[in-house]
Amino acid sequence: MITFEGVTKRYGDGTVAVDNLSLQVPTGAITVFVGPSGCGKTTSLRMINRMIDATEGRILLDDQDIREIDPPTLRRGIGYVIQQAGLFPHRKIVDNVATVPYLLGWDKKKARARAMELLERVGLDTKLAGRYPFQLSGGQQQRVGVARALAADPPVLLMDEPFSAVDPVVRASLQDELLRLQAELHKTIVFVTHDIDEAIKLGDTVAVMRVGGHLAQIAAPATLLAEPADAFVEGFLGKDRGIRRLSFVPASGLAVSTERGVPGWSVALDENERPIGWRRDGADGLQPFGTFDLKKDSLRTALDAALLAPPGSAIAVDGDGRFAGVVTREALDEALRRAGQVPGDG
């Protein structure tokens, strides 16, 4: 666990970047610091590994004051991922990943073996190990950055807007990869972002900070969306926070019809029973469609699938993408009504 106790960072010119911050980062979970520019989120993160030292207060790592730990020793036990990966341009990918093991005195064979293992774990082809950073895409470089941070198996991982420099499709893929890795590794992760959607998707706990380094609210994402602490938090969450909250309501409670269509429309399937579109009765051609996994996805995903479809109904699929049924607009409306009755549910 990481604990901030009345932590303040004040610079020589009087600027206060972080003001009396007190919070706990639970062990084995993802805590996201989110807020506008100038709110102190990156400063707070960098104080954990003493890239910046606090002016007042204490930061405890498993009940030990980090000021009692030699900074290089502290940093070697904490993984650190930054924007645009920060890879060494003159080193091959395998040696970039092995950086901390080399610093810890591992022999080259062991360090490189660990690096190869991690390249696979973060979803990269090991054939990339002999290349240099400039030969990789931005998304691939970020995966290398995550692998490097994990190389010495640190219990704590700090991530400073690591996915902000890549396009939205790659960003979503990297977010999914991080969640997959976390499900396996259970690291204590502090993640900094200015994107509330990213914070809600990734965080077990979200700490919203306001300009001047003040903590505005810290809560689980579903609670944050349902019960913002004040007007600032409500405004930062945006006017569509009700829609975002549906991400925490499972779609499994929806009423599903096994009929392959709704009045005036039918679901077209391929030879493997996978949906390929909506077909209007008496018309040629296929119309747009959306699907959702009945067991894994949220009510928000089901609603999105319905909005994509001309009939206004969502196609449910199983884990293999095969047709599992149709959710009508009436069934969605009922589910939305129920979801709105229980603040904080999810």
N, C-alpha and C positions, 0 to 999 in steps of 0.2 A: 504493500500500500504506500502511496505517496501522499503526504499530508502538508498542506500549506497552512501555516499558523501566522496570521497577521502580517503577511509578506507585502512589503512596499519596495518599489524600485524608483529612486529619485536620482536624477542626473545632476551634474555640477551646475547647470544653468537654472536649476529649480524645477525642470520638467518632471512631472510624476507620470511614469509609464504604467505602473501598477500600484494600486492604492489599497492597502490593508486587506489583502486577499486571503481568505480562509476557506478551504475546501479539502475534500478527500477524494483521491483517485483510487477506486477499488482495485484490488489485485485480480488479475486475470480477465479484465474487462476493458472495453474501449470507452474512454472519456474524451469527448470532443470539446475543444474551446472554440467558440464561434462568436463573431461580432464584427462590427464595421472596422475600417482602417483606423488605427490609433487607439484601439481599445486595450492593448497590452497583451493580447493572446500569444503572440510569438515571443515577447519578452518573458512571459510566464513560463512558456515551454523551455526556453533557453536557460532559465534559472535552475531548472531541474538538473541539468548536466554541467552547471556552472560555467557555461559559455558566457553568462552574465551572472554577477553576484548580486544578491539582494542587499538593499540598504538597511532594511529593518525586517524583523520577523525571522521565522525558521521554516526550512523545508526538510521534512523527514522522509527518508527512504527506509521502509520497514523499521520505523522507530529510531533510526540513526540520523542525526543531524548531518546533512551532506557537507557542511563546512568542516567536519572532522575527517573527511575522506580526501585524499590527494586527488586533485582534478583529473590528471591523466588516468589514474586508476578508476575513478568514478566513470569516466567517459568510455573506457574500454568495456565496462559492464552494462552500458546502455546503448542500444541500437539507435541510429539517427538517420532519418530520411528527409531530404530537403527537396525543394522545387528543382526540376530539370536534373535530378539524380546526383549532380555534383561528382561525376566519375572522373578519375585521373585519365586524361586523354592519351597519355603515352603508355599506359598499361593495357594489356589484353584484358578481356572481360573476366577470365578466370582469375587473374591476379587482382583485379579490382574487387571481386567478391571476397578474395582471401586476405584482404588488407589487414583486418583486425587479428585474425589468427597468426599472420606473420608477426604483428606487433607483440602478440602474446608468446612468441617463441616457438610456435608449431613448426615442425619440419615441413619442407615444401610439398612433399608427397601427400602428407595428411591434410594440409591446408587446401591443396588443390582438389583433393577427393571430396572434401566438405563443400567446396565451391561448386563442383559439378553436381553434387546431390541437391544443392539449393537452387541451382538453375532449373533443374527439373521441377522442383517443388513450386517455384513461382511461375511455372508454365512456359519456360523457354526451352528451345531446342539446344541441346548440349553442343551442337555443331557451331553455335555462336561463341563458344568459349575462347576460341583463338582469334576472334575479331577484336577491333578497337571500337571505342564508344561511337566515333563518328560514322561507323558502318551500320549502326543500329537505328531504328526509328525511335521517336520520343517515348512511345509506350514501352518499347523493349528496354530502353535505358532506365525507365522508372522501375521496371521489374528487377533489373540488375541492382538498382539502388536498394530495393527492399531485400534482395538476397544478401547483399553486402551487410546490411544492418543486422541480419539474422545469423551471420556466419559463426559467431562465437556463442550462439544460443543465449543471448542476454534475456533476463527476465522482464526488462523494461524496454519499450520501443517508443521513441519520440518521432512524430511525423509532422513536418511543418509544410502545410499546403502542398503535399507531394504530387497531387494529380492536377494541379491548377493550370499547368502549361501544356496540356494535351487536349485534343478535340473531345467533344462530348461522348462519342461512341467509345473511344479508347478509355476515357475517364470512367464510364460506367463499367467497363470490363475490368479495370484495375480495382475499382471498389468491390466488385463481386469477388475478385481474386483475394483481396485482403480479408473479406468476411470468411471465405473458404479456409484460408490459412489460419485465421484466428480460431475457427471452430476446431482445428487440429492442435494448435500450439498453446492457446490460452495465455497469451502474453498480456502484460499490463501495458496498455497503449494509451498515449496522450496524442491526440490528433488535432491539429490546428487547421481551420478553414474559415473562409468568409461566406461560404455557400450553405444556407440553412438546409437545403434539400440533401446535401452531402452529409451534413451533421446528423440529420434525422435518420438517414439510411444506415449510417455506420455506428452511431453512438449507442452504447448501453446507457450512458449518462451524457447529457449535454449541458455545458456551462455557457450561458449567454453573458457576454461582457459588453459593457457600454464604454464609450469614449472616456478616457481618464483612468482606465484600469480598474473600474469597479465591477464587481460581480453583480449582475442583475437578477439571475435566477439559475439554479442548477437542479435538474430533474431528469427523469426518464423521458424519452421523446414523446410518448403518448400523453403523459401528464403535462408536459410543456405545451403541447398543442391544445389540449383541452382547458388548461388552467394557467394562462400566462399571468405572471406576477404583477405586471403593470402595463401602462400604455406603451412604454418603450419596447418591451418584449413582444407585446401584441403586434406592434407596427413592424418589428423586425421579422416576425414570423410570416407576415404578409396577409393579404385579405383572403387568400385561398387556404388558410390553415385548416379549415373544416375538411377540405378535400384531402389535404396531406394526412389528416388524422385517420382517414379510411385505410391508410397503409397498415394500420395496426389492428384492423378488424379482419379476421380470417374469412375467406370466401367459402369455407367449408359449410357454413350455416345457411347458404343460399338454397332455395327450393329449385330443384333441377328437374326439367321434363326430359324424358328419354325420347320424345318425339323428335324426328329429324327436321324440324322446322316450326314455323309459326304461320298463322293465317296469311296467305299471299306469298309466302317465301319458304324455300327449303334449303337445307345445308347440303352443299356438294362435297362429296368425299372422294379421295383417290382410292386406289386398289388396296391400300393399307389402312383404310378407315380414318385417314387423317383429313381434316377440313381443308378445302382449297378455295372456298368462297360461298357467297350467298347467291341463290338463283331465284329470280322473280318468276312466279307462276306464269306460264305462257310466253316468257321472253327468252331470248338467246343470250349467251354470255354470262359471266360471273361478276358479281359485285363485291366491293371490299368487305373484309371481315377482320375480326380480332378474336383471340382466344385467351383463356386463362386456365391455369392448372387448378382444378377443384380442391386439391389437397394442400398445395403449397402456397398459392397466391393469395393476395389480399382483396378486400372488397373494392379498393381503389383500382386494382388491375382489372377486375370484372367489369366495373363501371366503364373503364377506358375501352374495353373490348366491345361493350354495347354501343358506345358513342361512335366507334369506327364503322359500325354496321348499319346499312340503310334501314333494316327493320327495327333497330333500337334494341335488339336482343343480343346477348353474349353467348358465344359458343364455349362450353366447358370441354376440356380435354384431360386425359390421364397423364401420368408421368412420361409416357412414351409418345405423347402428342396425338393419341387417337381420340376420336369423338366420344364424349362421355355424356353429352346432353346439351340442352339449351336452357338459358335463364332468361325469362321474359322481362320486359320492362316493368311489368307489375310486380314481379318477384324482387327485382332490384329496388323498386320504390319502397317496398315493405322492409327490405333489409336496411335501406338508408334511414327509414323512419326509426327502426329499432336502434340503429347505431347512434342516432342523435339523441336518444333518451337517456343514455348513461354516460355522463361526462367522465372522461379519463379512462373509459373502457378500452381494452386492447392489450 
